[in-house]
Each structure stands twice: as structure tokens, then as C-alpha cells.
Amino acid sequence: MERIYTAGNHLLGLVEDLLDLSLAEAGRQRLRLERIPLAPLVRDTLEMYSVQVAQKDLRVTVRLDPGWSW
């Protein structure tokens, strides 16, 4: 259930991002650049695709600088 919930939230975020992008392209919204923490994004993406990776007998390795934390 947690994976379904997480995937649903991720999909909702993508849809919202597309809507924001379409508003920006129409000149009705300005884009704002901001820094985001990369490690949680990588972790969540790996978790989201872990079943497919296991089914295909693949192995994913991520190496981050020691200063980054999960």
C-alpha cells in the first residue's frame, strides 16, 4: 500500500508540474529555479522501481559523496 501511495503522489506531482509548465509557456506563470535535495529523489526513485529491477534480475548501484545522507 505504501508503494501505491508513494507512486500515486509521484504521479500527482508530475501532473502538477506539467500543468505549471503549460501555464509558464502560456505566459501566465513565471518559473522559479530552486535547489532540491537529490539524495531523497534518488532513493524514492530506486524504491519505486525496485520490483521491476528484481523481476529482471538487475542490480542498481548508487554511489554518493560521503557528505550526502539517505
C-alpha positions in Angstrom: 0.0 0.0 0.0 2.8 2.4 0.8 4.4 1.9 -2.7 1.0 2.6 -4.3 0.6 5.7 -2.2 4.1 6.9 -3.0 3.7 6.2 -6.7 0.3 8.0 -6.7 1.9 11.0 -5.0 4.7 11.0 -7.5 2.2 10.8 -10.4 0.2 13.7 -8.9 3.4 15.7 -8.7 4.3 15.1 -12.3 0.8 16.2 -13.4 1.0 19.3 -11.3 4.5 20.0 -12.8 3.1 19.6 -16.3 0.2 22.0 -15.6 2.7 24.5 -14.1 4.8 24.2 -17.2 1.9 24.8 -19.6 0.9 27.9 -17.6 4.5 29.1 -17.8 4.6 28.5 -21.6 1.4 30.4 -21.9 3.0 33.3 -20.1 0.6 33.1 -17.1 3.1 31.8 -14.6 6.8 32.5 -14.0 9.3 29.7 -13.4 11.3 29.8 -10.2 14.5 27.9 -10.0 15.3 26.3 -6.7 17.7 23.7 -5.3 16.3 20.4 -4.2 18.0 17.6 -2.2 19.0 15.0 -4.7 19.5 12.0 -2.4 15.8 11.6 -1.4 14.8 11.8 -5.1 17.3 9.1 -6.0 16.2 6.9 -3.0 12.5 7.3 -3.8 13.1 6.5 -7.5 15.0 3.4 -6.6 12.3 2.3 -4.2 9.6 2.9 -6.9 11.3 0.7 -9.4 12.7 -2.0 -7.1 10.1 -4.6 -8.1 10.8 -4.2 -11.8 14.6 -4.3 -11.1 14.2 -7.5 -9.1 11.9 -9.1 -11.7 14.5 -8.5 -14.4 17.3 -9.8 -12.2 19.1 -6.5 -12.4 21.3 -4.7 -9.9 21.4 -1.0 -9.4 24.2 0.7 -7.6 24.3 4.3 -6.5 27.4 6.0 -5.1 27.0 9.4 -3.5 29.6 11.6 -1.9 30.2 10.8 1.8 28.6 14.2 2.8 25.2 13.1 1.4 22.9 11.2 3.6 19.9 9.0 2.9 
